[in-house]
Every structure is written in C-alpha cells, then in structure tokens.
Amino acid sequence: HVATAASVLGGSVGFLIGGFWLGVLLFALSAYGAQQENDGAAALRGVATAGLEGVNFASYLDGKYNVSGGLARSVRDSLETSTQDGAWSKPVAEVLLDWADQAAAFDRKHNVKDTLCG
C-alpha cells in the first residue's frame, strides 16, 4: 500500500504543479522510486506512510463523529438558502447540488470511502 500511496502522492503533486504530463511523469518516478533501496526511497516511503496514517485517522474520526455527513448537510443547506436569498444563481447551485447527489450515489454503489480508508 505504501508504494501505491507514494505513486499517487507524486502524481497528484505533479498534476497540481504542472498539469497532466508532469503528473504522469511524477507518478511513474514515484512508483519506481518507492521500490528502490536508498535514502530517497526511504524518505518517499516515509512520506507516503504518514499520508496513509493521516487518511486512516481522518476516516476514523469521520466514522466516530460523522464529520463528512454534517459538513455535507451544512453545505447543502447553505446552497439551498443562498439560492432562495438570491446570493447564488439558481443554475450554479443546482449544478453543485446535482454533483453532490451523484457523488453520494457513486459512493453508495461502489463503496469508495470504505475501500480507500479501509
């Protein structure tokens, strides 16, 4: 799992900094580098392990306190209220609400949260 996390982390950083191709390049380099036996690979695996522990801890807290459910309800309520007040345009709010509904349906169908956060 650590090598996978290292490659995803490298790819994500590359994508955010330089776009698709840098993301692909850093993904491949991170995947290769995490399997080597040197100090750089050990550092990469350490960062990936810390990232995995952070994700697992966040998942634990979310399961215990239902943080994401409360946050989702708050955002949905805010969007619905702001469209009624005219602060947001109705089409923008409808797109955001539709996206949230689709993401929730996808998670229910494919169980993404439990798969990633185990």
C-alpha positions as CSV (number, residue, x, y, z in Angstrom):
1,H,0.0,0.0,0.0
2,V,2.9,2.4,0.7
3,A,4.3,2.2,-2.8
4,T,0.8,2.9,-4.2
5,A,0.3,5.8,-1.9
6,A,3.8,7.2,-2.9
7,S,3.0,7.0,-6.6
8,V,-0.4,8.6,-6.1
9,L,1.1,11.3,-4.0
10,G,3.8,12.0,-6.6
11,G,1.3,12.1,-9.4
12,S,-1.1,14.4,-7.5
13,V,1.7,16.9,-6.7
14,G,2.9,16.8,-10.3
15,F,-0.7,17.3,-11.6
16,L,-1.2,20.3,-9.3
17,I,2.1,21.9,-10.1
18,G,2.5,21.2,-13.8
19,G,-0.6,19.6,-15.2
20,F,-1.3,16.2,-16.7
21,W,2.0,15.3,-18.2
22,L,4.1,16.3,-15.1
23,G,1.6,14.3,-13.0
24,V,2.1,11.2,-15.2
25,L,5.9,11.6,-15.0
26,L,6.0,12.1,-11.2
27,F,3.6,9.2,-10.8
28,A,5.9,6.9,-12.7
29,L,9.0,8.2,-11.0
30,S,7.4,7.9,-7.6
31,A,6.2,4.3,-8.3
32,Y,9.7,3.3,-9.4
33,G,11.5,5.3,-6.6
34,A,9.4,3.8,-3.8
35,Q,10.6,0.3,-4.7
36,Q,14.3,1.2,-4.6
37,E,16.6,0.6,-1.6
38,N,18.2,4.0,-1.0
39,D,17.7,7.1,1.2
40,G,15.5,8.9,-1.2
41,A,13.2,5.9,-1.5
42,A,13.1,5.6,2.3
43,A,12.1,9.2,2.6
44,L,9.4,8.8,-0.1
45,R,8.0,5.7,1.7
46,G,8.0,7.6,5.0
47,V,6.0,10.5,3.5
48,A,3.6,8.0,1.9
49,T,3.2,6.1,5.2
50,A,2.5,9.4,7.0
51,G,-0.1,10.2,4.3
52,L,-1.8,6.9,4.7
53,E,-1.9,7.2,8.5
54,G,-3.5,10.7,8.1
55,V,-6.1,9.3,5.8
56,N,-6.9,6.4,8.1
57,F,-7.1,8.8,11.1
58,A,-9.4,11.1,9.3
59,S,-11.6,8.1,8.3
60,Y,-11.6,7.0,12.0
61,L,-12.7,10.5,13.1
62,D,-15.3,10.7,10.4
63,G,-16.7,7.3,11.3
64,K,-16.8,8.3,15.0
65,Y,-18.2,11.8,14.7
66,N,-19.8,11.7,11.2
67,V,-17.9,14.8,10.2
68,S,-18.4,14.5,6.4
69,G,-22.2,13.9,6.8
70,G,-22.6,17.0,8.9
71,L,-20.4,19.0,6.6
72,A,-22.4,17.8,3.6
73,R,-25.7,18.7,5.2
74,S,-24.3,22.2,6.1
75,V,-23.1,22.9,2.6
76,R,-26.4,21.7,1.1
77,D,-28.4,23.8,3.5
78,S,-26.3,26.8,2.7
79,L,-26.6,26.4,-1.0
80,E,-30.4,26.0,-0.8
81,T,-30.7,29.0,1.5
82,S,-28.4,31.2,-0.7
83,T,-30.4,30.4,-3.8
84,Q,-33.6,31.4,-2.1
85,D,-31.9,34.7,-0.9
86,G,-30.5,35.3,-4.4
87,A,-26.9,35.1,-3.3
88,W,-26.1,32.3,-5.7
89,S,-27.6,31.9,-9.1
90,K,-30.0,29.0,-9.2
91,P,-28.3,27.2,-12.1
92,V,-24.9,27.2,-10.3
93,A,-26.4,25.9,-7.1
94,E,-28.4,23.2,-9.0
95,V,-25.2,22.0,-10.7
96,L,-23.4,21.8,-7.3
97,L,-26.3,20.0,-5.6
98,D,-26.6,17.6,-8.6
99,W,-22.9,16.9,-8.4
100,A,-23.1,16.2,-4.7
101,D,-26.0,13.8,-5.2
102,Q,-24.1,12.0,-8.0
103,A,-21.0,11.7,-5.8
104,A,-23.0,10.3,-2.9
105,A,-24.8,7.8,-5.2
106,F,-21.4,6.7,-6.7
107,D,-20.0,6.2,-3.2
108,R,-23.1,4.1,-2.2
109,K,-22.8,2.0,-5.3
110,H,-19.1,1.4,-5.3
111,N,-18.2,1.9,-1.6
112,V,-15.3,4.2,-2.4
113,K,-14.9,5.6,1.1
114,D,-14.5,2.2,2.8
115,T,-12.3,0.9,0.0
116,L,-9.9,3.9,0.3
117,C,-10.0,4.4,4.0
118,G,-10.5,0.8,5.0
